[in-house]
Amino acid sequence: MTHGRFLLQLLGGSENSTHLRRWVNLWPPFLGMGIRVKHIAPDMKAIDVEMKLRWWNANYVGTHFGGSLFAMTDAFYMLMLMANLGRDYIVWDKAATIRYRKPGRGTVRAEFRLNDAQLDDIRDKLKTLPKYEPVFTVDVKDEQGIVIAEVEKLLYVRKKDATPS
């Protein structure tokens, strides 16, 4: 079974959010960087991720390595859209940018949220467009709730039966 098929199985039902969280937490890149998924809502519309500062994910000045901060935001909106739009849609991460606001120390967190209005907007746009590229933003915050990095994610979404563009 491929990783993609395995993930789709895990995304198949609300009872599977705990299994998905465990699987993602054991994924070698996240495990190696110390990235932990703390919560996945059963409806896959909320995911909380955190990363503690450790010697292996610190940069040369003792703050969070920028690549680890960026990695802790990877793929979550894609997985959330896949789970909520269903198998009739193709969803890809297309691009992302990060803007560092201040050095990250201690434990940092990112909260991913998806709402029904966003999902309805995507479905509505794809009634007339061959593809749609929604943008999602997530803030990485320190223990005091101060934004240390802003990440913008550009996703690619289309219906499976639509002509790729």
N, C-alpha and C positions, 0 to 999 in steps of 0.2 A: 504494500500500500504506500502510495506517495505521501509526502508531507501535506500536499494540498488536499488530497482526499481525506486524510486523517483529520485535518482542520475542519473540513466541511462536515464531517460526521460530528465532530465536537460542537460545531456551530448549529447543529440540527435541532436542538431543543433546550428549553430553559434549565432542565435538570443537568445539562452538560456544562454549565458555566464553571462549576468547581473543577471539573476534569480539565477544562481548557486552561484555567488559571494554573493548575499544577503542571500541565504540559509546558506552558509558556515559561514558567519559572525554572524548568529543567532544560530549556533550550540553551545550548552551550554558549552562544554569544551573551545572552542575558545573565546566565549563571556566572560566567567569567568576569563580567563587569559589575556584578553585585546588584543588578536591576531586579526588583521584585514586584510582581503584580500582587497588590494587596486585596483588590476586590474587582469582581466582574459581576455586574447585575445580571440576573437571569434573562432579562430581555435584551441584553447586549447593547444597552443605551448608555451605560456608564462603566468606565474602567478607571481604577486608581492605581498608579504606579509610583514606587519610591526607590531611592538609591541612597545608601549610606556612604559617606566618604571613608574609603579604606586606602591603604597604601597602594593597592594594585589598581585603583581607578583614579588616583590623584595625578596631577601633572607635576612638572618640575618646581612649581612654587607652592605646592601643597593644597591646591583647590581642585574641585572636580574637573577631570579631563573633559574638554569640550566634546570630543567624540562620544563619550559615554552619555553626556547630557542629551546629545542629539539622538543617540541610539534608544534612549528610554522613551522616545516619542514615535519610534518607527512601527509601522504596520497596524497600530491600534484602530485608527479611523477606517482603514481598509477592512479589517476584520469586522468592525461594527457594522459597516455598510453591507458587507457580504451577508452577515447574519440577518439583517433587517430587511434587505431588499429581496433576498431569496435567490434561488438557483437560476432564475430567468435573466439575471443581470451579470455582467462581467465588471469587476472592480479591480483597479490597479492603483498603487501609489505611482504618481507620475513625477512629482518634483517636491522639493521641500527646501525651506530656508530657515536659518536660525539666526537670531540676533541676541548676542550675549549682553546682558544689562549690568551684571555685577558678578564677582567671583562667587562660586558656589562652595559653601562649607557645610559640614554636618550632613543631615539627611535632607534630600530634596524630593519634591513630589510633583507629579503631573496628574491632572484630572481630565479625562476625556468624557465629553458629554455629547449626546446626539438626541434630538427631539423629533417628534412626529412632524412638525412643520418642515424641518429640513428634509426628511424622507419624502414627504408629499411634494415638496418643491422639485426634488430630483425626479420622481416619477412623472410629474407634470411636464417638466422640461423634455423628458425622453419620449413623450407622446408625439412631439413635433421635430425633435433634433435627433440626429444619428448617434450623438455622444454628448456628454455633459461633463464638465470639469469643475466640480465644486471645490471651494477652498475652505479649509478648517484651520482654526488657530488653537493652540494649546500653550499655556504658560507653565514653565517650570519654576516652582517656588521653593524658597528655603523654609526653615522651621518657623520663622516669624511671619510667613505668608508673603514675603517680599519677592517679586518677580526677579529671577536671576537670568532667565532666558525666555524668549518668545519664539515659538516655532510655528511656521505656516506650512500646511500640507496641501498640495494640489493633487486631487485624485482624478482618475479617468473612470467614467461609468458609461456603460451602454447596455442595451438589451442584447441578449445572445442572438436573437434573430435579426438584428440590425447589421447593416454592412459596416465593417470596420473602417475607421477613418483616421 
